[in-house]
Amino acid sequence: MGGGKGGADFDPKGKSDNEIRKFCTEFMRELSRHIGADTDVPAGDIGVGGREIGYLFGAYKKYRNAFEGVLTGKGLDWGGSLIRPEATGYGLVYYVSHMIHYASNGIESFKGKTVAISGSGNVAQYAALKAIELGATVVSLSDSKGCLIAKDHVGVTKELIGQIADLKLKRKALTDLHSAEGNLSSKFDYKPGARPWTHFSKLDIALPCATQNEVSGDEAKALVKAGVKFVAEGSNMGCTKEAIDVFEESRMCSTSTTKGMRTPF
């Protein structure tokens, strides 16, 4: 149950399936010496989806002559688990649901809350879908090139998330996203090179789901100023130390007008 992370400087964007397969095969040639069902079990992360896990698992099986649970995220017909793609995003939202329930003494829920989410990969997509299902309005998504900020009260829809999922499978950016009616500029502002955290005057929940250190101290201050009471990380180490300090200070100093309200964050 280690917490280690590793990777490579290979950029899959713009590469063919065959180029990605060749890289995964050669990467596993060395990696297979250091992992195993009873040693270490890696999982996919940024830039690694079901296709890459398939290439890696096939190479592992070839080099070690073993069919075993050595990689997380495998297909269902070769050792994978049901609901694995949804697990992290759904789990994040379930966790925040308990935070809200605890802080409000059972009075509040996701219903009616505005939620800012960063990222547009697996975790962000399913976190957004579950938040919408529970009655929240998701007002942002992002990728490495910029972020989408909702202009209206509808926010991100399930249909839009489906389009984004298809887009990401093709290794494309949010800038390539178009709705059936054309450009999404009527419903969203696109902020190139930006993260979503500083673009709201009012917000309830922030869910960083992109990468590490994606919420800075200044961005944390902007979230607190916007009224955010609940922050949970879908990404690994999403908040910097400075951001955590801001949230903790706000939590310790906050008082609520709601009788019996417990402190958030």
C-alpha positions in Angstrom: 0.0 0.0 0.0 2.8 2.4 -0.9 2.3 6.1 -1.8 5.1 6.3 -4.4 4.7 7.8 -7.8 6.7 7.4 -10.9 6.5 8.0 -14.6 8.3 9.0 -17.8 8.9 12.1 -19.8 7.3 10.5 -22.9 4.5 12.8 -24.2 1.7 10.8 -25.8 0.0 13.8 -27.4 0.2 13.6 -31.1 1.7 10.0 -31.1 0.1 7.1 -32.9 -1.2 4.0 -31.1 1.7 2.1 -32.4 4.2 4.6 -31.0 2.5 4.5 -27.6 2.4 0.7 -27.6 6.2 0.6 -28.4 7.0 2.9 -25.6 4.8 1.1 -23.1 6.4 -2.2 -24.1 10.0 -0.9 -23.6 9.0 0.9 -20.4 7.7 -2.3 -18.9 10.8 -4.2 -19.9 12.6 -2.5 -17.1 9.6 -1.8 -14.8 8.6 -5.5 -14.7 11.8 -6.2 -12.7 10.6 -4.0 -9.8 6.8 -4.7 -9.5 4.6 -7.7 -8.9 1.4 -8.8 -7.1 3.3 -9.1 -3.8 5.7 -6.3 -4.4 4.2 -3.1 -5.8 1.0 -2.6 -7.9 1.2 0.6 -10.1 -1.9 2.5 -11.3 -2.5 4.8 -14.2 -2.4 8.6 -13.7 -1.9 11.6 -16.0 -1.7 10.4 -19.7 -2.4 6.8 -18.8 -5.8 5.2 -19.5 -7.2 1.8 -20.3 -5.3 1.6 -23.6 -1.9 2.2 -22.0 -2.6 -0.2 -19.1 -3.5 -2.9 -21.7 -0.2 -2.4 -23.5 1.7 -2.4 -20.2 -0.1 -5.5 -18.9 0.5 -7.4 -22.1 4.2 -6.6 -21.9 4.4 -7.6 -18.2 2.8 -10.9 -19.0 5.3 -11.5 -21.8 8.4 -10.6 -19.8 7.4 -12.3 -16.5 5.3 -15.1 -18.0 2.6 -14.4 -15.3 -1.0 -13.4 -15.5 -1.5 -11.6 -12.2 -3.1 -8.5 -10.7 0.0 -6.3 -11.1 -1.7 -3.2 -12.6 -4.7 -1.2 -11.6 -7.2 -0.2 -14.3 -7.3 -3.4 -16.4 -10.2 -4.3 -18.7 -13.0 -6.4 -17.2 -12.2 -9.4 -19.4 -8.6 -9.6 -18.3 -8.6 -9.1 -14.5 -10.1 -5.7 -14.1 -12.7 -4.6 -11.5 -16.2 -3.3 -11.9 -16.7 0.5 -11.4 -12.9 1.0 -11.3 -13.1 4.0 -13.7 -15.7 5.7 -11.6 -14.3 4.8 -8.2 -12.1 7.8 -7.5 -14.4 10.5 -8.7 -17.5 8.9 -7.1 -15.6 8.3 -3.9 -14.5 11.9 -3.7 -18.0 13.2 -3.9 -19.3 10.6 -1.4 -16.6 11.8 1.0 -17.6 15.4 0.6 -21.2 14.4 1.1 -20.3 13.2 4.6 -18.3 16.4 5.2 -21.4 18.4 4.4 -23.6 16.2 6.5 -21.3 16.4 9.4 -20.7 20.2 9.2 -24.4 21.0 8.9 -25.7 18.4 11.4 -27.5 16.7 8.6 -29.3 19.8 7.3 -27.4 20.3 4.0 -26.3 18.2 1.1 -24.9 18.6 -2.4 -28.3 19.8 -3.6 -28.2 23.5 -4.6 -24.4 23.8 -4.1 -22.1 25.3 -6.7 -19.0 23.2 -7.3 -15.7 24.1 -9.0 -13.8 21.2 -10.4 -10.3 21.2 -12.0 -9.2 18.7 -14.6 -11.2 16.9 -17.3 -9.8 13.4 -17.0 -11.2 10.3 -15.4 -11.5 11.7 -11.8 -12.9 15.0 -12.8 -15.4 13.5 -15.2 -16.9 11.1 -12.7 -16.8 13.6 -9.8 -18.7 16.0 -12.0 -21.3 13.4 -13.0 -21.9 12.3 -9.4 -22.1 15.9 -8.1 -24.7 16.7 -10.8 -26.6 13.5 -9.9 -26.8 14.7 -6.3 -28.2 18.1 -7.3 -25.2 20.3 -7.5 -24.2 22.7 -10.3 -20.7 22.1 -11.6 -19.3 25.4 -12.9 -15.8 24.6 -14.2 -13.5 22.0 -15.7 -10.0 22.4 -17.0 -7.0 20.9 -18.7 -3.3 21.7 -19.1 -4.1 24.5 -21.5 -6.8 26.4 -19.7 -10.2 26.2 -18.0 -13.9 26.4 -18.8 -16.0 28.7 -16.6 -19.8 28.4 -16.8 -21.7 31.6 -17.6 -25.2 30.4 -16.6 -26.9 28.6 -13.8 -27.0 25.3 -15.8 -23.2 24.8 -15.7 -21.6 21.6 -16.9 -24.1 19.0 -18.2 -23.9 15.2 -18.4 -23.9 15.6 -22.2 -21.0 17.9 -22.1 -19.0 15.5 -19.9 -19.7 12.8 -22.5 -18.2 15.0 -25.2 -15.2 15.7 -23.1 -14.6 12.0 -22.4 -14.6 11.3 -26.1 -12.3 14.3 -26.7 -9.8 13.1 -24.1 -9.7 9.6 -25.6 -8.5 11.3 -28.8 -5.8 13.2 -26.8 -7.4 16.6 -27.6 -7.7 19.7 -25.5 -10.8 21.6 -24.3 -10.1 24.2 -26.9 -11.2 21.6 -29.5 -14.6 21.2 -27.8 -17.7 22.1 -29.7 -21.3 21.4 -28.9 -23.8 20.2 -31.5 -24.9 23.8 -32.0 -21.4 25.1 -32.5 -18.9 26.8 -30.2 -19.5 26.8 -26.5 -18.7 30.4 -26.0 -22.3 31.3 -25.3 -22.3 29.1 -22.2 -18.7 29.1 -21.0 -15.8 31.5 -20.7 -12.5 29.9 -21.7 -9.5 31.1 -19.7 -6.3 30.1 -21.5 -3.4 29.1 -19.3 -5.5 29.5 -16.1 -6.9 27.4 -13.3 -10.5 27.9 -12.2 -10.1 28.9 -8.6 -9.9 32.7 -8.9 -12.8 33.2 -11.3 -15.8 33.0 -9.0 -17.5 35.6 -6.7 -19.6 32.9 -5.0 -18.8 29.2 -4.6 -19.6 26.4 -2.2 -17.3 23.5 -3.0 -13.8 23.2 -4.6 -12.6 19.8 -5.9 -9.1 19.8 -7.4 -8.9 16.8 -9.7 -6.1 17.6 -12.1 -2.6 17.4 -10.7 -0.4 18.1 -7.6 0.2 21.6 -6.3 -2.7 23.0 -8.3 -4.1 25.2 -5.6 -1.7 27.9 -4.4 -1.9 30.1 -1.3 -3.4 33.0 -3.3 -5.9 30.7 -5.0 -6.9 29.3 -1.6 -7.5 32.9 -0.4 -9.7 33.5 -3.5 -11.7 30.4 -2.7 -12.3 31.4 0.9 -13.3 34.9 -0.2 -15.8 33.3 -2.6 -17.4 31.5 0.3 -16.0 28.0 -0.2 -16.6 25.8 2.9 -15.6 22.4 1.5 -12.4 21.5 -0.2 -11.4 17.9 -1.1 -8.6 16.6 -3.3 -9.3 14.2 -6.1 -5.8 14.7 -7.3 -2.7 13.6 -5.4 -1.5 16.5 -3.2 -3.7 19.0 -5.0 -3.2 21.8 -2.5 0.2 23.4 -1.7 1.3 23.7 1.9 0.5 27.4 1.6 -3.1 26.6 0.5 -3.6 24.2 3.4 -2.4 26.8 5.8 -5.0 29.3 4.4 -7.8 26.7 4.7 -6.8 25.8 8.2 -6.6 29.4 9.3 -10.1 30.0 7.8 -11.5 26.9 9.5 -10.1 27.8 12.9 -11.3 31.4 12.7 -14.7 30.8 11.0 -17.9 31.2 12.9 -21.3 30.3 11.6 -24.7 31.9 11.9 -26.3 28.5 11.6 -27.0 27.1 15.1 -24.8 24.1 15.8 -22.9 24.4 12.5 -19.6 22.6 12.7 -16.4 24.0 11.1 -15.9 23.0 7.4 -12.8 22.0 5.4 
